Amino acid sequence: MVDVREDAWWFCLRHNEVEHGKGCPNSQRLGPYPDQATAARALNIAAERNEEWEEQEEEEGR
């Protein structure tokens, strides 16, 4: 099974840089993203999502 899309953009956590197509293993990357600019914001996107989840958990009393 191939889990890398040749046209996708990724953010590599190991090298802290954007990758296009094949690169480091997916376990070391965030994505895929539709374009380079979005992949470059990967850490910000993840932080925003984490904040949203934490707020939801607080509202639900978890």
HELIX and SHEET records of a PDB file:
HELIX    1   1 ASN A   26  GLN A   28  5                                   3    
HELIX    2   2 GLN A   36  ALA A   40  1                                   5    
HELIX    3   3 ALA A   42  GLU A   60  1                                  19    
SHEET    1   A 3 GLU A  17  HIS A  20  0                                        
SHEET    2   A 3 TRP A   9  CYS A  12 -1                                        
SHEET    3   A 3 ARG A  29  TYR A  33 -1                                        
END                                                                             
